[in-house]
């Protein structure tokens, strides 16, 4: 069991990511991410184990401090892991990096310890398109995304806390305007 704090997109950007996922599925790429119940997002922090009540309270407080802000998903990528994940990468703007860093400052003050992959200066912001792609399908999935993907400009509008696998939303807040 794990937990994550996720930034969610506006509805049009979320739909565009789902459309890209469905292109892969339509071309025979195995779909693990849809089966998990994953909503398109950028994770600010992931925890193998955490005091959920404390995390939810901290995230709710943080949600009241940030306004919706714009982003651009501009590239596709994959991590060099056995998981064979395919993702979209946002432009790392000062606003996105500051949002992430400020959240981690609150985590540090609360003594909550996220995965080292998500701490500032290690974090690679990304939106997963698919996970656990079979090795023999990975290059095909990359080619399909390369052909179908066009940069997306959108806005972060919500923040939430989830438990995973499978994914279960524990709490969710609109960003203040």
N, C-alpha and C positions, 0 to 999 in steps of 0.2 A: 504494500500500500504506500502511496506517495501523495503529496499535496503540491499545489501550484497556485501562484497568484498570476492572473492573466489579464492583459489589456485586450479589450474587444473592439472590433471595427464597426464602422457605420454599416447599415444594412446592404448598401450597394457593393461595398468592398467585400463584405462577407459572402455575398452571392457570387461575386467574381471568383473568389477562392474555391467555393463549392463547385462552380462551373468547371474550373481547371481540374479538380479532383474527379469530376464525372467524365471528363475527357479521357483521363487515364483508365478509369474503370471501363469505359466504353471500348477501349482498345485492348482490353484483356489484362491490364496491370492489376495484380492482386491488391485488394483494398483492406488494409488493417485499420486505418485511421477512422474510416466511416463506421466500422463495426464498434469502435471504442466509444463513439458518441462525441467525438472531438468537434468543438466549435472553433472556427478559424480565430487565431489570436497570436499575440506575442507574449511569452512568459517573462515576467519580471523576476521571479524566483521560484525555485523548486526545492522541495524538502523530502528526504526519504522518510522522515518522521518529525512531527511537530505537535505542539500544544495547539489544537485547532481553535479553541475558544480565543486564545491569545492572538493567533494569526488573524482570525476573522475580525476581532476588535481593532487590531492595528490597521488592517486593510480598510476597514470602514472609516476610521479616522483619516487615513491617507486619502481616501476617495473624496472627502470633503475639502481637500486642499488643492486638488488639481482640476483644471478645466479641460474640456475636450481640446485636442490639438491634432494638427495635420501631420501626415506622414506620406511617404512614397515607398511602395514595394517596388524595387528596381532590378533585382537580379534573382537568378535561381542558383541553388547550390546543393551540396551534399556534404555530410561529415564523413571523415575516414573511419567509420565504425562498422561493425558487423550488422548493425540495425538497418543499414541501407535506407536512410531517411532522405527525402527530397524536400527542399524548403524554398520559400521566397524570403529574400533579405531586404529589410528596409534600409533606406539611407540613414546612416547614424547621425542624425541632427543633434545639435546641442540640446534641444528641447527633449528629445527622446532619451539621450544620455543623462541629462539632469533628472528627469522623471525617475529613471532607474536608480541613479545614485542616491537621490533623496529617499526613495523607498528603502534602500539598503541601509542608509543611515538610521532610519527608524527601526529596522530589524536589529541592527547592532545595539541600539539603546535598549531594546527589549530582550536581548540575549537569545534571539532566535537565529539559528544557524542554517542557512540555505546550502544547497549543493555548491561546491566550489566552481562549477561551470557557469554559475549565474551571478557571481560576485563582480562588482565593478572591476574593470580592466581584464577580466577573463571572459565576460559575457559576449556572446555572438548573438545579437537579436535575430530572430527568425520566426517565420510562420510555417509550420509543417504542412506540406501538401500531402505527403504519404509517408508511411513508416513500414519497415519490414518488407521492403520490395525484394522479391527473390533475385538473387545475383544475376540470373540469366535475363531478367526483365529490367534491370537498372538502367542500362544504356538506352533502351527503348523509351523508358519513362523520361529520362533526361531529354532525349530528342523531341518527344511529344511536347514537353513543357517549353522547350526552346522555341518550337514552332507556334505554340498556342498562346504563350504568355506575352502580355504587353504590360509595361509598367502601370501600376495602379496608384492613384492619388486618392487618399481617403482621410478619415478622421477617427481617432480613438474616442469612443463615446462611453465605454463602460469598463469597470474593473471587477474581477470576481475571484473567488477562491474555490478551487475544485479539489476533489479527491480522485485519485486514479489508480488504476485500471481495474474495471472500466471507469469511465469518467462520470462523476456525480457532482453536480453543482451544489456547493455548500452555502454560498452567499454571493450576491451580485449587486452592484450599485452603479447608477448613472453618474458620470463625472459632472461636477457642478458647472453651471454656466454663468 
